[in-house]
Amino acid sequence: MPDTVAPRRAGRHVGRARAIMLAGVLTVVPILAGCVAEPGPSPTGTLLTGPATTGSPEPPSTSAPLETTQSSNKAPVYWIGRSSSNVFLYREFRDVPEQENPVTRALRAMMSDKPLDPDYFTPWQNPGKLATSISGKDVITVDVSEDAFNSNLDADMAARAVQQLVYTATAAAASSGLIDSGQQIRVRILVDGHTDYMAFGQVQLGALMTRTAGLAAPVWIIDPQEGSEVADGSVKITGRSTSAGGKLRWQILRTGDNGAKAPFLTGETTASSEQGQSGVFTLALTLPAGDYELRVAQAGSDGGPDQFEDNRSFKVR
């Protein structure tokens, strides 16, 4: 699939520094919990269930297709972000040092780097120790030191943070070819070599975990990357929707000399339903030099509003 650069958040336009954003998101979590949060795992639970929504558009129940092997050395890293009243995982591809194995590199970036998109965040802290290994054909073991969990989260956000790690570890293993992406990959999280640690004081670790369905962002813009410059003329836009064969509406806004954004182009497209390209969408547009914002959303059904908008700012030079 054309997973080459980082996707961006949906429908958020105000960037904040990481510390400010984390504080803000953690503050609103109790309000969001009734609408977007998955049922909070009990202290003895080991499996995380998908999110349940109330009074808001229901997100797709499927998870994002597992990443496929790619030649790029970029590491797939998942972050947490919001789309309207829902909380999802969003992926970026990051340049990372090659001193460690691909899974460890991706997780270290997730725990210590800032997202390219300032509206994403991660509650993980830079750990003193981090190691990963793969056993058999489908099990990743992550051993991380306790200092990685130094954030105060409620049960719902803690569950998402643990899934952020699971998504990142499985993505890195699959995209680097360490594990066959055609099978379900499981992850065991140890803390300082021990099982049964309570992650963020909320989620018990130690048992094997898989990706929880429904947490991947329903719409991702893959190309162009946030803030990137593309050549004048034909601009190729690629992305993915978790609704294979679903209709998408897109809009290009152009920034004027006064900084105001005005509609420039609009249209509709359909996410692919073909095997191996499920959910992929591609646009080829001709744009003159200028500053632009791309918006893509799943078309509302039966005349309803569009949902799960994703947007991306870029320049044509």
N, C-alpha and C positions, 0 to 999 in steps of 0.2 A: 504494500500500500504506500501512498506517497507521503510517509511520515518523515518529513525532512526538517521542519523547523517547529517553533513553539506555537501552540494554540493560545488564544487569549480568552479572557473572562467574558461572561455574557452580561451585557446591559449595565456595565458600571463605568463611570466616566471620571471619577475623582481619585487620583492616585494618592496614596499616603505612605509614609515611611513604615517599615515593617513593625516597629514597636508600637506605633500609634494604631496601625491597622489591627494588630493582634488584640490590643486592649479593647478596641471598638467592637470587634467581632465577638469576643468573649462576653462583652457586656450585653449584647443583644441576643445571645444564645438562648436564655430562658424564654424570651418572647418568641423566638423562632421554633422552639422545640415542639410545640403543639402542631406546627404546620409541616415541618420538613424533616424532623429528626426521626431516625430509626428508633425503635423501642430500646430504651436504655438497657444495656446488658447487666444482668445481676452480678453480684460479686463472685459467684461461682461459675458464671457462664464462660464459654470458650468460643462460641460462634456468634458472629455479628449478623443480624438480619438486615434486610433492605429497608430503606426509609419509607415511612408511611406519611402521606400528606392529608391534610384536612383543610378544606376551604380554599385550596389553591390548585392550579393545574397539576395533574398527576404526572410525574416524570416517567420515562420509559422504564420498564422493569428489567430490561437487559443491561448487561454491563458492556463496556467497550470491548471490541475484539482484541484478543491478546496480540501484542506487537509481534511483527515478523522480523526475521533476520535482515539486517541492513549492513551495508558496507561502511557507513559513516561511523566515526568514533564518538559521536555525540551520545550522551547518556540521557535516556528518558527519565524525567523526574516529575512526579505528581505533586501538586499543591492543592490547598483548599481555597475555594472561592464561592461567591454567592451569585445566583441568577434570580432576580426578583425575590421571591420568598423561599427559594430553595437553596440548599447548600450542596455543592458538587465537588468532585475532584477534577482538576484541569492539568493537562500535561504540557511540559516544555521539554525541548531537547537542548541539553547544555554541553558546553565544552568543559571537560574535566581532565585533570592530570591522569596519566596512565600508569602511576606507580602501583595501583592496587587492581584487583580483579573487577570486572564490569559491574557486578552487583554492589560491591562495597563502594565503588566510586559513585554510583548513582545515589545510594543511601547517604553517603557523606555529604554530597551536594544538597540533598533534601534537608539534612539536619543542620548544615552550617552556612549555606549560601542564601542569598536573597533571590526571590523570583525575578525574572526579567520584567514581568508585569507587576507594577507596584500595588495592584489591587489583589493579588494573590497573597497568601501568607502560609506560614508553617508554624505550628506550636512546638515543634521539636527544637532541642538545643544541641549545640555542638558537643558530641560526646568525647570523653577522654579515651575510650576504647570502642572500637567497632570492627567486627570480623564477620565474614560470611563464608558458608561452604555449601556445596551441593552434594546430596547423597542419592543413590539410586538414579532414577530418571526424572523425578518430579518433585523432589523435596529440597527446599532452600532453608538453611538454618542461619538465623541472624543472631549474633551475640553482641549486645550493646551494653555499655555501662549505665548505671542508674542515673547519672547526671543528665542524660538525654531527655528525661521526663520532667524537668524542672519548670513546668507550666501548670497553672491552675485551671483545669477544664472540668466542665460538667460531663455527665455520662454520654450525652449525645455527641459532643465535640470530641471527646476522648475516643469514642468508637470510630469516628471519621479519621482521626489522626492515626489510629492503628491500621485502618484500611489504606490510608495514604502510604504507609510503609509497605503493606502487602502489594498494592498496585505497583509501586516503584520497583520493588525487588523482582517481581514476576516480569515486569516490562523489561528490566535490564537483562535478566537471564534469557528471555526469549529473543530480544533484538540482537543480542551478541552471539546467539547460536549456542549458548551453553545448555539450553534445555529446549526440547522440541515444542514449538508453539502450538502443535496440534493436540496437545493433551492438557489436562488441568494441572496447574502447578500449585503446590501447597507450600506454606511458609510456617516455620516454627520460630518464635521469638524467645530468646533467652536473655536474661539480664544478669550480667556478671557471672555467666555460666549456669545460672539456676532457672528452674521453671517456677510457675505459680506466682510470678511477680504481678502486682496490680498496676497496670500502666496508667499513669496520671491519677492513681488512686481510684480508678473506675473499672478498668477492663482487665480481667485475669488472663495472663499469657501462659504459654507453655504447650498448649494443644495445637495441632495443625490447623491452619486457617487458609481459606481460599478467598478470592475476590468476591465481595458482596455485590450482587447485582443492583443496578439502579443508582450507583454513586458516581459513575462517570458522567461528565457534562453531556447533555443531549446534543449540543451543537458545538463543534470545534472548527475554528478557522486555523488551518495549518500553515498556509502560505498566503500572503507575505507575512514575515515576522514583524512583531510590534516595533514601530519606529524605524523600519528598514527603508532603504532607498532602492527603487527599481528603475530600470531604463525607460526612457520616454518611448511610448508606443504601446505595443501589446503587453498586457499585464496578465499573467496566469494566476488564478486564485484557486486554491484547493482546500478542502476541508472534509469533515466527516460528521455524519449525523447518526445517532443510535437508532433512528427510525429508517431502516432500509426501505427504499421505494417511496419514502414520504416526500411531500412537497415542501419546498423551502422558498421563502421570500427574501430577496436581498436588496440592499440599497447602498449606493455610493454617495457620500456627501463630500463636497469640496469646500475647503476653507478659503474664505475671501481675504482681501487685504486688511479688513478690520477685525479679522479673527473669527468672524461668524461662520457657521457651517450651513450650507444650503444644499438641498437635494440636487444631484447631478445625473444619476442614472438609477433606474429601478428595474426589477425583473423577478422572475421565478425560475426555479430549477428543481430537479428531482434527484434525490439521493439514490445512488445505484443499488440495485437489488441482486447484482451478479455475485456469484460465489467468488470469494477472494477480494472483491471490491465492495463488499456490503457497506452501505451507508456513505460511500465516498461521493463527493460532489466536486465538479470542476467548472470554472468560468474562465473564459478568455475575453478580456476587455481591452479596448483601445482608449487610453487615457493620455491627455496632454500633461505637460509638466504642471505640478501643483502639489498641495498637501490634501490628503484624503482620509476619510474614515469609511470603512466597510462595515456594514451590519448585515448579519444573516440570522434568520429565525425560522423555527418550524411553523408552517402555516397553520392557523387555527382551523378547527373543523366546524362545519355547519355554521359558518359565518362568525365564529368566535374569534377572539384576539389571537395574534401570533404569540408563540411561546418560546422561552429559553433563548433569547437573543444573545448572540455573540458579536463582538465588534473588534475592530483592529484599525489602528492609525498607521499610515505609511506615506511615503513621499515618492513622487515620480519626478525624475530629474533628467 
